[in-house]
Amino acid sequence: MKRTDLLRKLSALGCELIRHGGNHDWYQNTATKVCQPIPRHREIKENLAKSIIKKLS
């Protein structure tokens, strides 16, 4: 999955960027207050993307 597609899905779920890390950006769901790191690669493996979406939704 492209990183931009993943970020679009996360913003639709109500997630916001908290901070930039060394190799990851941290996003938080504003409703549930759950945080998750998002890698800065252009392509993110499908299983990882699905896991991130599941945890932040």
mmCIF file of the N, C-alpha and C atoms, coordinates in Angstrom:
data_MODEL
# 
_entry.id   MODEL 
# 
loop_
_atom_site.group_PDB 
_atom_site.id 
_atom_site.type_symbol 
_atom_site.label_atom_id 
_atom_site.label_alt_id 
_atom_site.label_comp_id 
_atom_site.label_asym_id 
_atom_site.label_entity_id 
_atom_site.label_seq_id 
_atom_site.pdbx_PDB_ins_code 
_atom_site.Cartn_x 
_atom_site.Cartn_y 
_atom_site.Cartn_z 
_atom_site.occupancy 
_atom_site.B_iso_or_equiv 
_atom_site.pdbx_formal_charge 
_atom_site.auth_seq_id 
_atom_site.auth_comp_id 
_atom_site.auth_asym_id 
_atom_site.auth_atom_id 
_atom_site.pdbx_PDB_model_num 
ATOM 1   N N  . MET A 1 1  ? 0.854   -1.170 0.000  1.00 0.00 ? 1  MET A N  1 
ATOM 2   C CA . MET A 1 1  ? 0.000   0.000  0.000  1.00 0.00 ? 1  MET A CA 1 
ATOM 3   C C  . MET A 1 1  ? 0.900   1.233  0.000  1.00 0.00 ? 1  MET A C  1 
ATOM 4   N N  . LYS A 1 2  ? 0.520   2.228  -0.748 1.00 0.00 ? 2  LYS A N  1 
ATOM 5   C CA . LYS A 1 2  ? 1.267   3.480  -0.753 1.00 0.00 ? 2  LYS A CA 1 
ATOM 6   C C  . LYS A 1 2  ? 1.057   4.206  0.572  1.00 0.00 ? 2  LYS A C  1 
ATOM 7   N N  . ARG A 1 3  ? 2.087   4.889  1.022  1.00 0.00 ? 3  ARG A N  1 
ATOM 8   C CA . ARG A 1 3  ? 2.018   5.601  2.292  1.00 0.00 ? 3  ARG A CA 1 
ATOM 9   C C  . ARG A 1 3  ? 0.942   6.683  2.257  1.00 0.00 ? 3  ARG A C  1 
ATOM 10  N N  . THR A 1 4  ? 0.816   7.366  1.121  1.00 0.00 ? 4  THR A N  1 
ATOM 11  C CA . THR A 1 4  ? -0.188  8.428  1.025  1.00 0.00 ? 4  THR A CA 1 
ATOM 12  C C  . THR A 1 4  ? -1.605  7.875  1.133  1.00 0.00 ? 4  THR A C  1 
ATOM 13  N N  . ASP A 1 5  ? -1.836  6.688  0.571  1.00 0.00 ? 5  ASP A N  1 
ATOM 14  C CA . ASP A 1 5  ? -3.154  6.062  0.688  1.00 0.00 ? 5  ASP A CA 1 
ATOM 15  C C  . ASP A 1 5  ? -3.459  5.708  2.138  1.00 0.00 ? 5  ASP A C  1 
ATOM 16  N N  . LEU A 1 6  ? -2.458  5.199  2.849  1.00 0.00 ? 6  LEU A N  1 
ATOM 17  C CA . LEU A 1 6  ? -2.635  4.856  4.258  1.00 0.00 ? 6  LEU A CA 1 
ATOM 18  C C  . LEU A 1 6  ? -2.938  6.110  5.072  1.00 0.00 ? 6  LEU A C  1 
ATOM 19  N N  . LEU A 1 7  ? -2.228  7.201  4.811  1.00 0.00 ? 7  LEU A N  1 
ATOM 20  C CA . LEU A 1 7  ? -2.462  8.429  5.560  1.00 0.00 ? 7  LEU A CA 1 
ATOM 21  C C  . LEU A 1 7  ? -3.846  9.003  5.278  1.00 0.00 ? 7  LEU A C  1 
ATOM 22  N N  . ARG A 1 8  ? -4.340  8.850  4.047  1.00 0.00 ? 8  ARG A N  1 
ATOM 23  C CA . ARG A 1 8  ? -5.700  9.296  3.732  1.00 0.00 ? 8  ARG A CA 1 
ATOM 24  C C  . ARG A 1 8  ? -6.730  8.496  4.538  1.00 0.00 ? 8  ARG A C  1 
ATOM 25  N N  . LYS A 1 9  ? -6.517  7.184  4.632  1.00 0.00 ? 9  LYS A N  1 
ATOM 26  C CA . LYS A 1 9  ? -7.446  6.346  5.391  1.00 0.00 ? 9  LYS A CA 1 
ATOM 27  C C  . LYS A 1 9  ? -7.408  6.699  6.874  1.00 0.00 ? 9  LYS A C  1 
ATOM 28  N N  . LEU A 1 10 ? -6.208  6.982  7.380  1.00 0.00 ? 10 LEU A N  1 
ATOM 29  C CA . LEU A 1 10 ? -6.087  7.332  8.796  1.00 0.00 ? 10 LEU A CA 1 
ATOM 30  C C  . LEU A 1 10 ? -6.751  8.674  9.090  1.00 0.00 ? 10 LEU A C  1 
ATOM 31  N N  . SER A 1 11 ? -6.606  9.632  8.195  1.00 0.00 ? 11 SER A N  1 
ATOM 32  C CA . SER A 1 11 ? -7.252  10.928 8.430  1.00 0.00 ? 11 SER A CA 1 
ATOM 33  C C  . SER A 1 11 ? -8.770  10.798 8.366  1.00 0.00 ? 11 SER A C  1 
ATOM 34  N N  . ALA A 1 12 ? -9.267  9.872  7.546  1.00 0.00 ? 12 ALA A N  1 
ATOM 35  C CA . ALA A 1 12 ? -10.708 9.632  7.489  1.00 0.00 ? 12 ALA A CA 1 
ATOM 36  C C  . ALA A 1 12 ? -11.210 9.021  8.797  1.00 0.00 ? 12 ALA A C  1 
ATOM 37  N N  . LEU A 1 13 ? -10.340 8.291  9.489  1.00 0.00 ? 13 LEU A N  1 
ATOM 38  C CA . LEU A 1 13 ? -10.701 7.705  10.778 1.00 0.00 ? 13 LEU A CA 1 
ATOM 39  C C  . LEU A 1 13 ? -10.587 8.700  11.928 1.00 0.00 ? 13 LEU A C  1 
ATOM 40  N N  . GLY A 1 14 ? -10.030 9.884  11.663 1.00 0.00 ? 14 GLY A N  1 
ATOM 41  C CA . GLY A 1 14 ? -9.885  10.896 12.699 1.00 0.00 ? 14 GLY A CA 1 
ATOM 42  C C  . GLY A 1 14 ? -8.525  10.908 13.357 1.00 0.00 ? 14 GLY A C  1 
ATOM 43  N N  . CYS A 1 15 ? -7.505  10.427 12.675 1.00 0.00 ? 15 CYS A N  1 
ATOM 44  C CA . CYS A 1 15 ? -6.154  10.388 13.238 1.00 0.00 ? 15 CYS A CA 1 
ATOM 45  C C  . CYS A 1 15 ? -5.388  11.654 12.862 1.00 0.00 ? 15 CYS A C  1 
ATOM 46  N N  . GLU A 1 16 ? -4.508  12.076 13.762 1.00 0.00 ? 16 GLU A N  1 
ATOM 47  C CA . GLU A 1 16 ? -3.685  13.266 13.552 1.00 0.00 ? 16 GLU A CA 1 
ATOM 48  C C  . GLU A 1 16 ? -2.229  12.943 13.817 1.00 0.00 ? 16 GLU A C  1 
ATOM 49  N N  . LEU A 1 17 ? -1.347  13.689 13.164 1.00 0.00 ? 17 LEU A N  1 
ATOM 50  C CA . LEU A 1 17 ? 0.087   13.562 13.382 1.00 0.00 ? 17 LEU A CA 1 
ATOM 51  C C  . LEU A 1 17 ? 0.432   14.151 14.739 1.00 0.00 ? 17 LEU A C  1 
ATOM 52  N N  . ILE A 1 18 ? 1.128   13.363 15.552 1.00 0.00 ? 18 ILE A N  1 
ATOM 53  C CA . ILE A 1 18 ? 1.560   13.846 16.865 1.00 0.00 ? 18 ILE A CA 1 
ATOM 54  C C  . ILE A 1 18 ? 2.957   14.429 16.766 1.00 0.00 ? 18 ILE A C  1 
ATOM 55  N N  . ARG A 1 19 ? 3.894   13.618 16.225 1.00 0.00 ? 19 ARG A N  1 
ATOM 56  C CA . ARG A 1 19 ? 5.282   14.063 16.151 1.00 0.00 ? 19 ARG A CA 1 
ATOM 57  C C  . ARG A 1 19 ? 6.018   13.272 15.086 1.00 0.00 ? 19 ARG A C  1 
ATOM 58  N N  . HIS A 1 20 ? 7.154   13.805 14.682 1.00 0.00 ? 20 HIS A N  1 
ATOM 59  C CA . HIS A 1 20 ? 8.044   13.130 13.752 1.00 0.00 ? 20 HIS A CA 1 
ATOM 60  C C  . HIS A 1 20 ? 9.121   12.421 14.566 1.00 0.00 ? 20 HIS A C  1 
ATOM 61  N N  . GLY A 1 21 ? 9.383   11.174 14.239 1.00 0.00 ? 21 GLY A N  1 
ATOM 62  C CA . GLY A 1 21 ? 10.453  10.427 14.878 1.00 0.00 ? 21 GLY A CA 1 
ATOM 63  C C  . GLY A 1 21 ? 11.632  10.311 13.931 1.00 0.00 ? 21 GLY A C  1 
ATOM 64  N N  . GLY A 1 22 ? 12.566  9.430  14.246 1.00 0.00 ? 22 GLY A N  1 
ATOM 65  C CA . GLY A 1 22 ? 13.736  9.250  13.400 1.00 0.00 ? 22 GLY A CA 1 
ATOM 66  C C  . GLY A 1 22 ? 13.379  8.589  12.080 1.00 0.00 ? 22 GLY A C  1 
ATOM 67  N N  . ASN A 1 23 ? 12.715  7.447  12.138 1.00 0.00 ? 23 ASN A N  1 
ATOM 68  C CA . ASN A 1 23 ? 12.331  6.714  10.936 1.00 0.00 ? 23 ASN A CA 1 
ATOM 69  C C  . ASN A 1 23 ? 10.826  6.550  10.815 1.00 0.00 ? 23 ASN A C  1 
ATOM 70  N N  . HIS A 1 24 ? 10.072  7.042  11.792 1.00 0.00 ? 24 HIS A N  1 
ATOM 71  C CA . HIS A 1 24 ? 8.626   6.879  11.810 1.00 0.00 ? 24 HIS A CA 1 
ATOM 72  C C  . HIS A 1 24 ? 7.966   8.202  12.167 1.00 0.00 ? 24 HIS A C  1 
ATOM 73  N N  . ASP A 1 25 ? 6.715   8.350  11.775 1.00 0.00 ? 25 ASP A N  1 
ATOM 74  C CA . ASP A 1 25 ? 5.867   9.442  12.235 1.00 0.00 ? 25 ASP A CA 1 
ATOM 75  C C  . ASP A 1 25 ? 4.811   8.823  13.141 1.00 0.00 ? 25 ASP A C  1 
ATOM 76  N N  . TRP A 1 26 ? 4.480   9.507  14.229 1.00 0.00 ? 26 TRP A N  1 
ATOM 77  C CA . TRP A 1 26 ? 3.519   8.989  15.186 1.00 0.00 ? 26 TRP A CA 1 
ATOM 78  C C  . TRP A 1 26 ? 2.170   9.637  14.956 1.00 0.00 ? 26 TRP A C  1 
ATOM 79  N N  . TYR A 1 27 ? 1.145   8.804  14.800 1.00 0.00 ? 27 TYR A N  1 
ATOM 80  C CA . TYR A 1 27 ? -0.221  9.271  14.606 1.00 0.00 ? 27 TYR A CA 1 
ATOM 81  C C  . TYR A 1 27 ? -1.077  8.801  15.768 1.00 0.00 ? 27 TYR A C  1 
ATOM 82  N N  . GLN A 1 28 ? -2.082  9.618  16.108 1.00 0.00 ? 28 GLN A N  1 
ATOM 83  C CA . GLN A 1 28 ? -2.974  9.300  17.220 1.00 0.00 ? 28 GLN A CA 1 
ATOM 84  C C  . GLN A 1 28 ? -4.416  9.476  16.778 1.00 0.00 ? 28 GLN A C  1 
ATOM 85  N N  . ASN A 1 29 ? -5.253  8.534  17.166 1.00 0.00 ? 29 ASN A N  1 
ATOM 86  C CA . ASN A 1 29 ? -6.680  8.667  16.955 1.00 0.00 ? 29 ASN A CA 1 
ATOM 87  C C  . ASN A 1 29 ? -7.210  9.577  18.049 1.00 0.00 ? 29 ASN A C  1 
ATOM 88  N N  . THR A 1 30 ? -7.836  10.683 17.658 1.00 0.00 ? 30 THR A N  1 
ATOM 89  C CA . THR A 1 30 ? -8.264  11.673 18.643 1.00 0.00 ? 30 THR A CA 1 
ATOM 90  C C  . THR A 1 30 ? -9.412  11.170 19.516 1.00 0.00 ? 30 THR A C  1 
ATOM 91  N N  . ALA A 1 31 ? -10.215 10.239 19.004 1.00 0.00 ? 31 ALA A N  1 
ATOM 92  C CA . ALA A 1 31 ? -11.346 9.731  19.784 1.00 0.00 ? 31 ALA A CA 1 
ATOM 93  C C  . ALA A 1 31 ? -10.900 8.711  20.823 1.00 0.00 ? 31 ALA A C  1 
ATOM 94  N N  . THR A 1 32 ? -10.023 7.779  20.425 1.00 0.00 ? 32 THR A N  1 
ATOM 95  C CA . THR A 1 32 ? -9.625  6.701  21.335 1.00 0.00 ? 32 THR A CA 1 
ATOM 96  C C  . THR A 1 32 ? -8.297  6.958  22.039 1.00 0.00 ? 32 THR A C  1 
ATOM 97  N N  . LYS A 1 33 ? -7.547  7.969  21.606 1.00 0.00 ? 33 LYS A N  1 
ATOM 98  C CA . LYS A 1 33 ? -6.236  8.326  22.182 1.00 0.00 ? 33 LYS A CA 1 
ATOM 99  C C  . LYS A 1 33 ? -5.190  7.226  22.012 1.00 0.00 ? 33 LYS A C  1 
ATOM 100 N N  . VAL A 1 34 ? -5.346  6.378  20.999 1.00 0.00 ? 34 VAL A N  1 
ATOM 101 C CA . VAL A 1 34 ? -4.381  5.310  20.715 1.00 0.00 ? 34 VAL A CA 1 
ATOM 102 C C  . VAL A 1 34 ? -3.337  5.866  19.738 1.00 0.00 ? 34 VAL A C  1 
ATOM 103 N N  . CYS A 1 35 ? -2.048  5.606  20.037 1.00 0.00 ? 35 CYS A N  1 
ATOM 104 C CA . CYS A 1 35 ? -0.948  6.080  19.192 1.00 0.00 ? 35 CYS A CA 1 
ATOM 105 C C  . CYS A 1 35 ? -0.329  4.905  18.446 1.00 0.00 ? 35 CYS A C  1 
ATOM 106 N N  . GLN A 1 36 ? 0.197   5.187  17.257 1.00 0.00 ? 36 GLN A N  1 
ATOM 107 C CA . GLN A 1 36 ? 0.823   4.140  16.450 1.00 0.00 ? 36 GLN A CA 1 
ATOM 108 C C  . GLN A 1 36 ? 1.892   4.775  15.555 1.00 0.00 ? 36 GLN A C  1 
ATOM 109 N N  . PRO A 1 37 ? 3.083   4.149  15.447 1.00 0.00 ? 37 PRO A N  1 
ATOM 110 C CA . PRO A 1 37 ? 4.095   4.671  14.523 1.00 0.00 ? 37 PRO A CA 1 
ATOM 111 C C  . PRO A 1 37 ? 3.787   4.254  13.086 1.00 0.00 ? 37 PRO A C  1 
ATOM 112 N N  . ILE A 1 38 ? 4.030   5.165  12.148 1.00 0.00 ? 38 ILE A N  1 
ATOM 113 C CA . ILE A 1 38 ? 3.838   4.903  10.724 1.00 0.00 ? 38 ILE A CA 1 
ATOM 114 C C  . ILE A 1 38 ? 5.204   5.048  10.061 1.00 0.00 ? 38 ILE A C  1 
ATOM 115 N N  . PRO A 1 39 ? 5.709   3.998  9.379  1.00 0.00 ? 39 PRO A N  1 
ATOM 116 C CA . PRO A 1 39 ? 7.020   4.098  8.746  1.00 0.00 ? 39 PRO A CA 1 
ATOM 117 C C  . PRO A 1 39 ? 7.028   5.125  7.624  1.00 0.00 ? 39 PRO A C  1 
ATOM 118 N N  . ARG A 1 40 ? 8.203   5.655  7.312  1.00 0.00 ? 40 ARG A N  1 
ATOM 119 C CA . ARG A 1 40 ? 8.334   6.664  6.272  1.00 0.00 ? 40 ARG A CA 1 
ATOM 120 C C  . ARG A 1 40 ? 8.708   6.083  4.918  1.00 0.00 ? 40 ARG A C  1 
ATOM 121 N N  . HIS A 1 41 ? 8.436   4.819  4.681  1.00 0.00 ? 41 HIS A N  1 
ATOM 122 C CA . HIS A 1 41 ? 8.706   4.204  3.386  1.00 0.00 ? 41 HIS A CA 1 
ATOM 123 C C  . HIS A 1 41 ? 7.596   4.569  2.415  1.00 0.00 ? 41 HIS A C  1 
ATOM 124 N N  . ARG A 1 42 ? 7.911   4.612  1.119  1.00 0.00 ? 42 ARG A N  1 
ATOM 125 C CA . ARG A 1 42 ? 6.876   4.896  0.122  1.00 0.00 ? 42 ARG A CA 1 
ATOM 126 C C  . ARG A 1 42 ? 5.863   3.766  0.054  1.00 0.00 ? 42 ARG A C  1 
ATOM 127 N N  . GLU A 1 43 ? 6.352   2.540  0.124  1.00 0.00 ? 43 GLU A N  1 
ATOM 128 C CA . GLU A 1 43 ? 5.479   1.359  0.110  1.00 0.00 ? 43 GLU A CA 1 
ATOM 129 C C  . GLU A 1 43 ? 5.478   0.743  1.502  1.00 0.00 ? 43 GLU A C  1 
ATOM 130 N N  . ILE A 1 44 ? 4.283   0.461  1.999  1.00 0.00 ? 44 ILE A N  1 
ATOM 131 C CA . ILE A 1 44 ? 4.125   -0.205 3.289  1.00 0.00 ? 44 ILE A CA 1 
ATOM 132 C C  . ILE A 1 44 ? 3.441   -1.534 3.016  1.00 0.00 ? 44 ILE A C  1 
ATOM 133 N N  . LYS A 1 45 ? 3.961   -2.598 3.593  1.00 0.00 ? 45 LYS A N  1 
ATOM 134 C CA . LYS A 1 45 ? 3.396   -3.930 3.353  1.00 0.00 ? 45 LYS A CA 1 
ATOM 135 C C  . LYS A 1 45 ? 1.939   -3.970 3.775  1.00 0.00 ? 45 LYS A C  1 
ATOM 136 N N  . GLU A 1 46 ? 1.160   -4.737 3.027  1.00 0.00 ? 46 GLU A N  1 
ATOM 137 C CA . GLU A 1 46 ? -0.289  -4.791 3.230  1.00 0.00 ? 46 GLU A CA 1 
ATOM 138 C C  . GLU A 1 46 ? -0.653  -5.243 4.645  1.00 0.00 ? 46 GLU A C  1 
ATOM 139 N N  . ASN A 1 47 ? 0.035   -6.259 5.146  1.00 0.00 ? 47 ASN A N  1 
ATOM 140 C CA . ASN A 1 47 ? -0.278  -6.762 6.492  1.00 0.00 ? 47 ASN A CA 1 
ATOM 141 C C  . ASN A 1 47 ? -0.017  -5.706 7.557  1.00 0.00 ? 47 ASN A C  1 
ATOM 142 N N  . LEU A 1 48 ? 1.071   -4.955 7.412  1.00 0.00 ? 48 LEU A N  1 
ATOM 143 C CA . LEU A 1 48 ? 1.383   -3.904 8.353  1.00 0.00 ? 48 LEU A CA 1 
ATOM 144 C C  . LEU A 1 48 ? 0.354   -2.782 8.272  1.00 0.00 ? 48 LEU A C  1 
ATOM 145 N N  . ALA A 1 49 ? -0.034  -2.412 7.060  1.00 0.00 ? 49 ALA A N  1 
ATOM 146 C CA . ALA A 1 49 ? -1.028  -1.349 6.885  1.00 0.00 ? 49 ALA A CA 1 
ATOM 147 C C  . ALA A 1 49 ? -2.364  -1.747 7.506  1.00 0.00 ? 49 ALA A C  1 
ATOM 148 N N  . LYS A 1 50 ? -2.784  -2.989 7.286  1.00 0.00 ? 50 LYS A N  1 
ATOM 149 C CA . LYS A 1 50 ? -4.044  -3.462 7.855  1.00 0.00 ? 50 LYS A CA 1 
ATOM 150 C C  . LYS A 1 50 ? -3.977  -3.462 9.380  1.00 0.00 ? 50 LYS A C  1 
ATOM 151 N N  . SER A 1 51 ? -2.832  -3.841 9.930  1.00 0.00 ? 51 SER A N  1 
ATOM 152 C CA . SER A 1 51 ? -2.655  -3.858 11.373 1.00 0.00 ? 51 SER A CA 1 
ATOM 153 C C  . SER A 1 51 ? -2.725  -2.439 11.957 1.00 0.00 ? 51 SER A C  1 
ATOM 154 N N  . ILE A 1 52 ? -2.101  -1.470 11.285 1.00 0.00 ? 52 ILE A N  1 
ATOM 155 C CA . ILE A 1 52 ? -2.126  -0.095 11.742 1.00 0.00 ? 52 ILE A CA 1 
ATOM 156 C C  . ILE A 1 52 ? -3.546  0.451  11.719 1.00 0.00 ? 52 ILE A C  1 
ATOM 157 N N  . ILE A 1 53 ? -4.274  0.183  10.627 1.00 0.00 ? 53 ILE A N  1 
ATOM 158 C CA . ILE A 1 53 ? -5.645  0.657  10.503 1.00 0.00 ? 53 ILE A CA 1 
ATOM 159 C C  . ILE A 1 53 ? -6.524  0.041  11.594 1.00 0.00 ? 53 ILE A C  1 
ATOM 160 N N  . LYS A 1 54 ? -6.320  -1.251 11.854 1.00 0.00 ? 54 LYS A N  1 
ATOM 161 C CA . LYS A 1 54 ? -7.117  -1.946 12.863 1.00 0.00 ? 54 LYS A CA 1 
ATOM 162 C C  . LYS A 1 54 ? -6.866  -1.368 14.253 1.00 0.00 ? 54 LYS A C  1 
ATOM 163 N N  . LYS A 1 55 ? -5.604  -1.082 14.577 1.00 0.00 ? 55 LYS A N  1 
ATOM 164 C CA . LYS A 1 55 ? -5.275  -0.565 15.898 1.00 0.00 ? 55 LYS A CA 1 
ATOM 165 C C  . LYS A 1 55 ? -5.778  0.870  16.099 1.00 0.00 ? 55 LYS A C  1 
ATOM 166 N N  . LEU A 1 56 ? -5.763  1.661  15.031 1.00 0.00 ? 56 LEU A N  1 
ATOM 167 C CA . LEU A 1 56 ? -6.164  3.057  15.160 1.00 0.00 ? 56 LEU A CA 1 
ATOM 168 C C  . LEU A 1 56 ? -7.655  3.294  14.930 1.00 0.00 ? 56 LEU A C  1 
ATOM 169 N N  . SER A 1 57 ? -8.394  2.255  14.538 1.00 0.00 ? 57 SER A N  1 
ATOM 170 C CA . SER A 1 57 ? -9.821  2.477  14.313 1.00 0.00 ? 57 SER A CA 1 
ATOM 171 C C  . SER A 1 57 ? -10.641 2.142  15.549 1.00 0.00 ? 57 SER A C  1 
# 
